[in-house]
Amino acid sequence: MKFMFDTVRGLLYEPTYENEVVLLFGLLIPYFEDDFVIDRYFGSFPDCIARRNGEEIGIEFEVLASDFYDHRHNEHPDLARCKLLVCWKNNLERKTIAKDGKSFIIVNGYEIEVLALDKIVAELRKKGIVLIMDGERPDIGEANKDRFFKQLEENVDKQKFEWIKKLYDEVSQQKEFEVRWSGGGTWFTMRFFVKEWGVDPITVQGDGRIWIGYTGNPAINPWLLPQETQNALRQLFKRKKEKERWHTIPLSSIEDLNKIKEAIKIIEEHSKCLKLQWQNDT
């Protein structure tokens, strides 16, 4: 259903960036059951200090609840200060516990409430209060691709840009992979998704950093690359820490570029004959 602009006071599309979640939270403050007064917004962890019904709390904003883990906030020394995780969608359903009509996750012994704005927006829409005019932003994937390469071009030298573009051109032609695009935080990302395994162990950020992951997000997708694959990749990149979940890959020479291509080849070949592992659910 389409709404006229003069009947909507909010966003045109659903949030796809963290700052849009912050804006939406501000628009929703008059409709919450609790009273919120914003004290300070840092943009660092936790993003915001506010008073909720007179009590000081730390608030972290994310597009998806799982971004809390992807951004490694669960390892932050100030974790205890974060009392509320405000997100557009809570995709940590299996990690969420319900108490007194609210949702919580337990992170390293700390209880953090999860406030998903999509459910609140949906309830208000039923009452005729429309804060998001349309649904998901159209062609977001293609838009993120363009933004990724624009951001990349602004942050790396010409040679590195050409090497990363070459990696994209080659991987996008391989039937074993699908190139996926993400945005929402500081950097847009290009991810090499392995179709057979259903995971993306290689990620390129808009600042030119390249990451290789041996495990998935433990909160929602706790996969492990096959041990044989892990061993081959660690040997290729000379990594000795077996418990290391991910690390960056250098790209400053042709030798580095060839190593990344070799890593892609290892993943491609292993995905045809080895099964993904799964961590024990804890």
Buried (B, 14 or more C-beta within 10 A) or exposed (E): EEEEEEEBEBBEBBBBBBEBBBBBBEBBEEEEEEEBEBEEEEEEBBBBBBEBEEEEBBBBBBBBBBBBBBBEBBEBEEBEBBBBBBBBBBBBEEBBEEEEEEBBBEBEEBEBBBBBBBEBBEEBBEEEBBBBBBEEBEEBEEBBBEBBBEBBBEBBEEEBBEBBEEBBEEBEEBEBBBBBBBBBBEBBBBBBBBEBBEBBBBBBBBEBBBBBBBBBBBBBBBBBBBEEBBEBBBEBBEBEEEEBEBBEBEBEEEEBBEBBBBBBEBBBEBBEEBEBBEEEEE
